[in-house]
Amino acid sequence: MSDRKSVKDQIRADYARMIQGRSSCCGPAASPGLARTIGYSEKELASAPEEAAAASFGCGNPLALAELKPGEVVLDLGSGAGLDVLLASQQVGPSGKVYGLDMTPEMIAQARANLAQAGIQNVEILEGDIEAIPLPEASLDFVTSNCVINLAPDKEKVFREIFRVLRPGGRFSVSDIVTKNLSPAVREKLPASGCVALALEEEDYLEAIREAGFRELKVTNRAPFNLSVGGQLLSADCGCGCGGHDSAGSSAGQIISLTVQGRKAG
Ligand SMILES: C[S@@+](CC[C@H](N)C(=O)[O-])C[C@H]1O[C@@H](n2cnc3c(N)ncnc32)[C@H](O)[C@@H]1O
């Protein structure tokens, strides 16, 4: 428990610093350029204030194939500076509602500023832990998350929480870092608060989702995640102690960005 708390305290401190410096523990420094490389379209980026697009710390675009409908109620776990909250709010429209949830006050402040700048009304950013979602059961139509669950010490608990808050028939789409045969020696060298150290092997990640009760999982995107882009994350001085190691094809294993969708039986 105390180990988990100290990991979360470190993650919170890392992201407080990163939102000011725009570096990331999960990839190259945040920028609209990064957002493009992880799957956001020009149209999506143009619809958001530059400040929000420039502060993406994601590893995919979990809303790309989400097919949100007007009026739906959505939650973004680990909402960061608010890019996905903003895009979801445009899709659900004024009759819908989007919650963001994050544990880093500085990120929450940035998200609220970005959403206010965009004049978005149908959103609310909550402070809290994705392992204990502060919303009632069966209250949401859709849950999304971008490069956050990989940071959670107890991923099984996160997926049980997603299952709890979704209505019967509710869906989720999450982008995350997973690993494939990552060598324990490499993993051990990575700081516990970085994206890869706590990332699950792909099969274990999918099993955690099934164990929570979800069926009909669909992997909508699976791509090698190259932590060496820009050389930034291979250096020890990336500002968040991410460490890192080369990704695809390395004998030490692979680091993968995975986007998964699923549904709670209706
Ligand atoms: C890699 S950033 C991703 C931010 C955002 N989803 C994006 O795509 O830009 C991780 C975010 O998750 C938040 N976070 C990490 N662990 C969390 C937890 N257990 N509960 C709530 N937020 C968490 C961090 O504060 C940070 O804002």
Ligand as a Chemical Component Dictionary entry (heavy atoms), coordinates in Angstrom:
data_LIG
# 
_chem_comp.id                   LIG 
_chem_comp.type                 NON-POLYMER 
_chem_comp.pdbx_formal_charge   0 
_chem_comp.three_letter_code    LIG 
# 
loop_
_chem_comp_atom.comp_id 
_chem_comp_atom.atom_id 
_chem_comp_atom.alt_atom_id 
_chem_comp_atom.type_symbol 
_chem_comp_atom.charge 
_chem_comp_atom.model_Cartn_x 
_chem_comp_atom.model_Cartn_y 
_chem_comp_atom.model_Cartn_z 
_chem_comp_atom.pdbx_ordinal 
LIG C1  C1  C 0  0.440  10.283 -19.651 1  
LIG S1  S1  S 1  -0.628 11.509 -18.958 2  
LIG C2  C2  C 0  -2.028 11.381 -20.066 3  
LIG C3  C3  C 0  -2.931 12.579 -19.965 4  
LIG C4  C4  C 0  -4.067 12.614 -20.990 5  
LIG N1  N1  N 0  -4.870 11.428 -20.936 6  
LIG C5  C5  C 0  -3.534 12.838 -22.377 7  
LIG O1  O1  O 0  -3.786 12.001 -23.261 8  
LIG O2  O2  O -1 -2.871 13.844 -22.598 9  
LIG C6  C6  C 0  -1.196 10.700 -17.482 10 
LIG C7  C7  C 0  -2.240 11.502 -16.680 11 
LIG O3  O3  O 0  -2.882 10.601 -15.776 12 
LIG C8  C8  C 0  -2.926 11.148 -14.482 13 
LIG N2  N2  N 0  -2.910 10.006 -13.568 14 
LIG C9  C9  C 0  -1.955 9.061  -13.426 15 
LIG N3  N3  N 0  -2.312 8.137  -12.536 16 
LIG C10 C10 C 0  -3.548 8.494  -12.083 17 
LIG C11 C11 C 0  -4.453 7.944  -11.138 18 
LIG N4  N4  N 0  -4.161 6.836  -10.446 19 
LIG N5  N5  N 0  -5.626 8.563  -10.923 20 
LIG C12 C12 C 0  -5.930 9.722  -11.592 21 
LIG N6  N6  N 0  -5.111 10.294 -12.496 22 
LIG C13 C13 C 0  -3.927 9.694  -12.744 23 
LIG C14 C14 C 0  -1.719 12.062 -14.404 24 
LIG O4  O4  O 0  -1.911 13.085 -13.439 25 
LIG C15 C15 C 0  -1.663 12.616 -15.824 26 
LIG O5  O5  O 0  -2.457 13.760 -15.978 27 
# 
loop_
_chem_comp_bond.comp_id 
_chem_comp_bond.atom_id_1 
_chem_comp_bond.atom_id_2 
_chem_comp_bond.value_order 
_chem_comp_bond.pdbx_ordinal 
LIG C1  S1  SING 1  
LIG S1  C2  SING 2  
LIG S1  C6  SING 3  
LIG C2  C3  SING 4  
LIG C3  C4  SING 5  
LIG C4  N1  SING 6  
LIG C4  C5  SING 7  
LIG C5  O1  DOUB 8  
LIG C5  O2  SING 9  
LIG C6  C7  SING 10 
LIG C7  O3  SING 11 
LIG C7  C15 SING 12 
LIG O3  C8  SING 13 
LIG C8  N2  SING 14 
LIG C8  C14 SING 15 
LIG N2  C9  SING 16 
LIG N2  C13 SING 17 
LIG C9  N3  DOUB 18 
LIG N3  C10 SING 19 
LIG C10 C11 SING 20 
LIG C10 C13 DOUB 21 
LIG C11 N4  SING 22 
LIG C11 N5  DOUB 23 
LIG N5  C12 SING 24 
LIG C12 N6  DOUB 25 
LIG N6  C13 SING 26 
LIG C14 O4  SING 27 
LIG C14 C15 SING 28 
LIG C15 O5  SING 29 
# 
